[in-house]
Amino acid sequence: MKSFNRLIAGVLIFLLAGILGVNIYWNHLQENEAERLYRVEIQRVTEELREKNDPAEINYEAYQDIRSVTACKGEADINRVGKYPVCIRQINGINYRIEYEEEDKTVRRQERILINGILFSAGGLLLCVLIYIRKRIIKPFHALEKVPLELSKGNLSAPLQEQKTKYFGKFIWGMNLLREKLEERRRRELKFHREQKMKLLTLTHDIKTPLSVIKLNAQALEKGLYQDAEKRQQAAGNIYQKTVEIEDYLTTMNELSKDDFLELKVDVQEVYLSEVLETLRRYYKDKLSQLHIGFNMGEYQNFLVKADTERLLEVLQNIIENAIKYGSGKEIGISISKEEDCVLIAVENTGEVLPAEELPHLFDSFYRGSNAGSQEGSGLGLYICRKLMHKMNGDVFLKQEENLFSVTVVVGMAN
């Protein structure tokens, strides 16, 4: 803000100095031009008189400042005071009285006023624009500069004050919406983790009961407390029954750990395929070019499909980013085909071959293939892709042939 204020002050000083300089230069230029003009015309008329020797033959229309030329008959004509300034020149032994008129200073003054008016108007307009930018853009932006930092710190409680400005009104509304969504997500995550913890604590407590029964029966069998074969068989049956109960508890705990902890919302609409694919082409054409990876998107018909544009883009971007990270870095291709009432978008790349037993697990949450190496990742990418496509009534599957890896997204066509 202070820098911009200094800029406005600097522009104001520059404008005033410029206007002053232009006036000084204009004044100097006009005086020199006026002086040179009438002197040049006196010299021209002098040369004409040397040739013609008759003032009556002079064409006064050819001169701007010369008003009359007469031959002097005596000292009285030379010293006579007339309406205009006089210059006496002796030509061919005769004294000539040359009357001239300097340029009208009123006209020059009007021209100067006009020029100054234009300069002041331009300067005033520029200052108005700068002040408008300061009030409508710089000042509101200055008030928002700390918002991202506060959001990154988790300070989500204080809403932004909305402003009636066409430049930042929607931005502030969007930031408030983002703040509310982050706060809602944080509350939801806390609630989810609290519920999960309570469920796990309950299951842990419930497991203790069958474990106690197993322990007692096992000790009784070990110490030979049951002499009767029927009681020993009953004890073994109890142990088996309680192990089955424990297995059920463990299955429940495993299912809890795989609960959908991500709330993925989609807004399915009818969209043209080109809206998604051309956005994808523009982004990855430049990015892959910088990475020296070939990129090829096959021809396709602009089908009308049922999908969430942003979510479908998210799915395809996730798949392509995986191809960049885990592929050979040579080329990534996208092919589009139609099968019954679906559109198939296949992303293909070459790279390290995965063991066949790993392929079914690549869509599991937190699962990472053996080719991940030191690459960073959470193991959620393909899991989220499949979840999103299921919500859009589509699907995603993969296949591997030799060193060619292909992930295909299935999108339903609009009726």
C-alpha positions in Angstrom: 0.0 0.0 0.0 2.8 2.5 0.9 4.6 1.6 -2.3 1.6 2.4 -4.3 1.0 5.7 -2.5 4.6 6.6 -3.3 3.9 5.7 -6.9 0.9 8.1 -7.0 3.0 10.9 -5.5 5.8 10.2 -8.0 3.4 10.3 -10.9 2.0 13.6 -9.6 5.4 15.2 -9.3 6.4 13.9 -12.7 3.3 15.3 -14.3 3.8 18.8 -12.8 7.4 18.8 -13.8 6.5 17.7 -17.3 3.8 20.4 -17.7 6.3 23.1 -16.4 9.0 21.8 -18.8 6.6 21.8 -21.8 5.5 25.4 -21.1 9.1 26.6 -20.8 10.1 24.8 -24.0 6.9 26.0 -25.8 7.5 29.6 -24.9 11.1 29.5 -26.1 10.1 27.7 -29.3 7.3 30.1 -30.1 9.5 33.2 -29.6 12.2 31.8 -31.8 9.8 30.8 -34.5 8.0 34.2 -34.5 11.3 36.0 -34.7 12.7 33.8 -37.4 9.6 34.1 -39.5 9.3 37.8 -40.0 13.1 38.2 -40.5 13.0 35.5 -43.2 10.2 37.2 -44.9 12.0 40.6 -44.8 15.0 39.0 -46.4 12.8 37.4 -49.1 11.0 40.6 -49.9 14.4 42.4 -50.1 15.6 39.9 -52.7 12.4 40.3 -54.7 12.9 44.1 -54.7 16.4 43.7 -56.0 15.1 41.9 -58.9 11.9 43.9 -59.7 12.7 47.4 -58.3 9.0 48.0 -58.0 7.1 47.5 -54.7 3.8 47.4 -56.6 4.8 44.0 -58.2 5.2 42.3 -54.8 2.6 39.5 -54.1 1.7 40.1 -50.5 -0.3 36.9 -50.3 3.0 35.0 -50.4 4.0 36.6 -47.1 2.4 36.0 -43.7 3.9 38.9 -41.8 4.8 41.6 -44.5 2.0 44.3 -44.6 3.4 47.0 -47.0 6.6 48.0 -48.9 7.1 51.6 -50.0 10.0 53.7 -51.3 11.1 56.5 -49.0 11.0 60.0 -50.5 12.9 61.6 -47.6 13.7 61.6 -43.9 10.0 62.1 -43.1 9.1 58.7 -44.6 12.0 57.0 -42.8 11.1 58.4 -39.4 7.3 58.2 -39.8 5.6 56.1 -37.1 2.9 53.8 -38.5 0.6 51.1 -37.4 3.1 48.3 -37.8 6.8 47.9 -36.9 9.1 49.1 -39.7 12.4 47.9 -41.2 14.3 50.2 -43.5 16.4 48.6 -46.2 18.5 50.3 -48.9 18.1 48.4 -52.2 19.8 49.6 -55.4 20.4 53.0 -53.9 16.8 53.5 -52.8 15.5 53.3 -49.2 12.5 51.1 -48.8 10.1 51.1 -45.9 9.1 47.5 -45.0 6.2 47.3 -42.6 5.7 43.9 -40.9 3.5 42.4 -38.3 4.6 39.8 -35.7 2.5 36.7 -35.1 -0.6 37.4 -33.0 0.3 36.7 -29.4 -3.4 36.1 -28.6 -3.4 33.0 -30.8 -0.2 31.8 -29.3 -1.7 32.2 -25.8 -4.8 30.3 -26.8 -2.6 27.5 -28.2 -0.7 27.3 -25.0 -3.9 27.2 -22.9 -5.2 24.4 -25.1 -2.0 22.3 -24.8 -1.9 22.9 -21.0 -5.6 21.9 -20.8 -4.8 18.7 -22.7 -1.8 17.9 -20.4 -3.7 18.6 -17.2 -6.7 16.5 -18.4 -4.5 13.6 -19.3 -2.6 13.9 -16.0 -5.8 14.2 -14.0 -7.3 11.2 -15.8 -4.2 9.1 -15.0 -4.3 10.2 -11.4 -8.0 9.3 -11.2 -7.2 5.8 -12.7 -4.4 5.3 -10.1 -6.6 6.4 -7.2 -9.4 4.1 -8.5 -7.0 1.2 -8.7 -5.8 2.0 -5.1 -9.3 2.1 -3.7 -10.9 -0.7 -5.6 -8.1 -3.2 -6.1 -4.9 -2.5 -4.0 -6.7 -1.6 -0.8 -9.1 -4.6 -0.8 -6.2 -6.9 -1.8 -4.1 -5.5 1.0 -6.8 -6.5 3.4 -6.8 -10.1 2.1 -3.0 -10.7 2.0 -2.9 -12.5 5.3 -5.9 -14.7 4.6 -4.1 -17.7 3.0 -1.6 -17.7 5.9 -4.4 -17.8 8.4 -6.1 -20.6 6.6 -2.8 -22.6 6.4 -2.6 -22.2 10.2 -6.1 -23.6 10.6 -7.6 -20.4 11.7 -11.0 -21.0 10.2 -13.3 -19.3 12.6 -13.2 -15.7 11.4 -15.2 -15.0 8.2 -14.0 -12.4 5.7 -15.9 -9.2 5.5 -17.6 -9.0 2.2 -17.1 -6.0 0.0 -19.2 -4.5 -2.7 -16.6 -4.6 -5.4 -16.8 -6.3 -8.8 -13.2 -7.3 -8.5 -13.1 -9.0 -5.2 -16.7 -9.7 -4.3 -16.7 -13.2 -5.8 -13.2 -13.8 -4.6 -14.2 -13.1 -1.0 -17.4 -15.1 -1.3 -15.3 -18.0 -2.6 -12.7 -17.7 0.2 -15.5 -17.7 2.7 -17.0 -20.8 1.1 -13.6 -22.4 1.1 -13.2 -21.5 4.8 -16.6 -23.0 5.6 -15.9 -26.2 3.7 -12.5 -26.6 5.4 -14.1 -26.0 8.8 -16.9 -28.5 8.0 -14.4 -31.1 6.8 -12.3 -30.7 9.9 -15.4 -31.2 12.1 -16.4 -34.2 10.0 -13.0 -35.7 10.3 -12.9 -35.2 14.0 -16.3 -36.8 14.3 -15.3 -39.7 12.1 -12.1 -40.4 14.1 -13.9 -40.1 17.4 -16.5 -42.7 16.2 -13.8 -45.0 14.8 -12.0 -44.8 18.1 -15.1 -45.6 20.1 -15.9 -48.6 17.8 -12.3 -49.9 18.1 -12.4 -49.5 21.9 -15.8 -51.4 22.0 -14.5 -54.2 19.8 -11.3 -54.4 21.8 -13.3 -54.8 25.0 -15.6 -57.3 23.4 -12.7 -59.5 22.3 -11.5 -59.9 25.9 -14.5 -62.1 26.7 -13.9 -64.9 24.1 -10.2 -64.6 24.8 -10.9 -65.3 28.5 -13.0 -68.4 27.6 -10.3 -69.7 25.3 -7.7 -69.2 27.9 -9.6 -71.0 30.6 -10.5 -74.0 28.4 -6.9 -74.2 27.1 -5.5 -74.2 30.6 -8.0 -76.9 31.7 -7.0 -79.1 28.8 -3.4 -78.5 29.4 -3.6 -79.5 33.1 -5.8 -82.5 32.4 -8.7 -81.2 34.5 -11.3 -82.9 32.2 -11.0 -86.7 32.6 -14.2 -87.2 30.6 -13.6 -87.3 26.8 -17.0 -85.6 26.3 -15.9 -82.6 28.4 -12.6 -82.4 26.6 -14.5 -82.3 23.3 -16.8 -79.6 24.7 -13.9 -77.5 25.8 -12.3 -77.8 22.3 -15.6 -76.8 20.8 -15.8 -73.8 23.0 -12.3 -72.8 22.0 -13.2 -73.2 18.3 -16.5 -71.2 18.8 -14.7 -68.3 20.5 -12.0 -68.2 17.8 -14.7 -67.8 15.2 -16.1 -64.9 17.3 -12.7 -63.3 17.4 -12.3 -63.7 13.6 -15.7 -61.9 13.2 -14.4 -59.1 15.5 -11.2 -58.8 13.5 -13.2 -58.8 10.2 -15.3 -55.9 11.6 -12.1 -54.0 12.6 -10.7 -54.6 9.2 -13.9 -53.2 7.6 -13.8 -50.2 9.9 -10.2 -49.4 8.8 -11.5 -49.5 5.2 -14.5 -47.3 5.7 -14.9 -44.5 3.2 -13.2 -41.8 5.2 -13.3 -39.5 2.1 -16.5 -37.7 1.3 -16.5 -37.4 -2.4 -19.3 -35.3 -3.9 -20.1 -35.3 -7.6 -22.5 -33.3 -9.7 -23.4 -35.4 -12.7 -24.5 -33.4 -15.7 -24.6 -33.8 -19.5 -21.3 -32.6 -20.9 -19.5 -32.8 -24.2 -16.4 -35.0 -24.1 -14.3 -32.2 -25.7 -14.7 -30.0 -22.6 -12.7 -32.5 -20.6 -10.3 -33.8 -23.2 -9.3 -30.4 -24.7 -8.6 -29.1 -21.2 -6.4 -32.1 -20.6 -4.6 -31.7 -23.9 -3.8 -28.0 -23.3 -2.4 -28.7 -19.8 -0.3 -31.9 -20.6 0.9 -30.8 -24.0 3.1 -28.1 -22.4 3.9 -30.1 -19.2 5.0 -33.3 -20.9 7.0 -31.3 -23.5 9.0 -29.7 -20.7 9.6 -33.2 -19.2 10.6 -34.5 -22.7 7.8 -37.1 -22.7 5.9 -37.8 -25.8 2.1 -37.1 -25.6 -0.4 -38.4 -28.1 -4.2 -38.1 -27.9 -6.1 -40.0 -30.6 -9.0 -38.7 -32.6 -12.4 -38.9 -31.1 -16.1 -38.1 -31.6 -17.4 -35.3 -29.4 -19.9 -37.5 -27.5 -22.3 -36.2 -25.0 -21.6 -38.0 -21.7 -23.0 -38.0 -18.2 -20.3 -36.9 -15.8 -19.0 -34.2 -13.4 -16.5 -32.3 -15.6 -14.2 -31.3 -12.7 -14.3 -34.8 -11.2 -13.7 -36.6 -14.5 -10.7 -34.3 -15.1 -9.5 -35.1 -11.6 -9.6 -38.9 -12.4 -7.8 -38.5 -15.7 -5.2 -36.2 -14.3 -4.5 -38.7 -11.4 -4.0 -41.5 -13.9 -1.7 -39.4 -16.1 0.3 -38.3 -13.1 0.8 -41.9 -12.1 2.0 -42.6 -15.7 4.5 -39.8 -15.4 5.8 -41.0 -12.0 5.9 -44.8 -12.6 6.2 -45.0 -16.4 9.3 -45.2 -18.5 9.2 -41.5 -19.4 9.1 -42.2 -23.1 5.5 -41.6 -24.2 2.0 -41.4 -22.8 -1.0 -42.0 -25.1 -4.7 -41.4 -24.7 -7.2 -43.3 -26.9 -10.9 -42.9 -27.0 -13.4 -45.5 -28.2 -17.1 -46.3 -27.9 -18.6 -49.5 -26.6 -22.3 -49.9 -26.5 -23.6 -47.0 -24.4 -20.3 -46.1 -22.9 -17.2 -44.1 -23.8 -13.8 -45.7 -23.0 -10.9 -43.3 -22.3 -7.6 -45.4 -22.1 -4.4 -43.9 -20.8 -1.4 -46.0 -21.9 2.3 -45.9 -21.0 5.3 -48.2 -21.0 7.2 -49.0 -17.8 8.1 -51.5 -15.2 5.9 -54.6 -15.2 4.0 -55.4 -12.0 3.5 -58.9 -10.7 0.0 -60.2 -11.7 -1.0 -60.8 -8.1 -0.6 -57.1 -7.4 -3.0 -55.8 -10.0 -6.3 -56.6 -8.2 -5.0 -54.6 -5.2 -4.0 -51.4 -6.9 -7.5 -49.9 -6.4 -7.4 -50.7 -2.6 -7.0 -47.8 -0.2 -3.4 -47.1 0.9 -2.0 -49.9 -1.3 1.1 -49.1 -3.3 2.7 -51.3 -6.0 6.2 -52.7 -5.8 7.3 -50.3 -8.6 6.6 -47.3 -6.3 10.2 -47.3 -5.1 11.2 -44.0 -3.5 8.3 -42.1 -5.2 6.2 -40.2 -2.7 2.5 -41.2 -2.6 -0.3 -42.2 -0.3 -1.7 -45.2 -2.1 -5.1 -43.4 -2.5 -5.0 -42.2 -6.1 -6.6 -45.1 -7.9 -8.8 -45.8 -4.9 -10.3 -42.3 -5.2 -10.5 -42.6 -9.0 -12.7 -45.7 -8.8 -14.8 -44.2 -6.0 -15.5 -41.1 -8.1 -16.3 -43.1 -11.3 -18.7 -45.3 -9.3 -20.5 -42.2 -8.1 -20.7 -41.1 -11.8 -22.2 -44.5 -12.7 -18.9 -45.3 -14.5 -15.9 -47.4 -13.7 -12.2 -47.7 -14.1 -10.1 -50.8 -14.7 -6.5 -51.6 -15.7 -4.7 -54.2 -17.7 -1.0 -55.0 -18.4 0.4 -56.6 -21.5 4.1 -57.2 -21.5 5.5 -53.7 -20.7 2.4 -51.8 -21.7 0.3 -50.5 -18.8 -3.2 -49.3 -19.6 -5.8 -47.7 -17.3 -9.3 -47.3 -18.8 -12.0 -44.9 -17.6 -15.6 -45.9 -18.5 -18.0 -43.0 -18.8 -21.7 -43.4 -19.5 -23.2 -41.7 -22.6 -26.1 -39.3 -22.2 -29.4 -40.6 -23.5 
